[in-house]
Amino acid sequence: MNQPNFRSSVIQDVIKYLRGEGVEVIIYEPTLADGSDFNGFEVENDFAKFSKRSDIIIANRLEDELKKVSDKACTRDLFARD
């Protein structure tokens, strides 16, 4: 989420695994154009639209936006310190 180095982030491995399992993956990235493509994945740059379309949201960090959809957000940032 708004992380400038997401392109080289470890989340890429998670994304590739999910794709291999047949899961539809949508990337939320406000710095990219809506409807654009990132490594073959659809990009959504509006968080409200993204969260409405998503059954589960996987993120590196617990951002304020995720707190609004905590029932579907999973993050490695369990203590909101990273």
BELFEN-V468598 format. One record per backbone hydrogen bond with DSSP energy under -0.5 kcal/mol. NH is the residue of the N-H (numbers start at 1). CO is the residue of the C=O. Records with the same first field share a line. If there is no record, write none. Layout:
NH = CO  CO
This chain:
4 = 2
6 = 3
8 = 5
9 = 6
12 = 9
13 = 10
14 = 10
15 = 11
16 = 12
17 = 13
18 = 14
19 = 15
20 = 16
21 = 17  18
22 = 19
23 = 18
27 = 42
28 = 26
29 = 27  44
32 = 29
35 = 43
36 = 33
38 = 41
41 = 38
42 = 25
43 = 36
44 = 27
47 = 45
50 = 46
51 = 47
52 = 48
53 = 49
54 = 50
57 = 72
59 = 57  74
63 = 61
66 = 63
67 = 63  64
68 = 64  65
69 = 66
70 = 67
72 = 69
73 = 69
74 = 57
76 = 59
78 = 76
80 = 77
